[in-house]
């Protein structure tokens, strides 16, 4: 079973697994994960920046996941 970081590193970023749900990540680049470097404390501004970065047309995230220390 993958942890969240391992899931990102091995599957979601598209460098190890070329397809997701049978769809090619080269063709459908929105299937690739987004990793955003940040320092300091998590803030609503940082969350909004990431939300905007991963929104594609009318497709936008409806959930965010973090660990218990955030």
N, C-alpha and C positions, 0 to 999 in steps of 0.2 A: 504494500500500500504506500502511496506517495504522500509525503507531507506537502504543505503548500509551496515551500521553496523548491523542493525536489520536483513537484509537479510543474512549476514554472520552468525550472532549469532543463528538464528532460522532455517535456511535452509541449507546453503552451507557447514557448517562444518560436517554435517552428524550425529550429536548427537541427533537432533530432528526428522529429516526426513531420514528414512533409505534408500529411493530410490530417484533417480533423473532420470527423463525421462523413468521411468519403469525399470531402471537398479539398482541393489543392490550395495550400496556403500561398503559393506564388500567384495564383489567379485571384484568390479572395484574401487579400492581405489583412482585412479586418479580423480574420480568424487568429492572427498572431497576438500574443500577449503584449502588454505595454508595461515597461518597467521605467519608473521615473525616479531619478536620484533626488534626494532631499536631505537637508540637515535641520537640526533643531526639532522643536515640538511640532506635532501634527496640528494643523489649524484648518478651519473651514475654507480659507483661501487656497491652501494647498490641495485640499480635497476637490474644490471647484476647478482648479487648474487641471488636475488629472482627469476629472469627469469630462471636461471640455476636450481634452486631448484624445480621449477614447470614443467620443461620440462621432458617429458617421451618419450624416443625414438625419433621418428620424430614429435611427438605432442608437440608444443610449443605455448605459448601465442602470439597473434598478436596485442594485444591492452592492454594498462594499463590505469586504471582509478584512479583519485585522485580528491581531492576537490580544490577549487580555491586558497587556501592559499599556495599550494605547488609550 
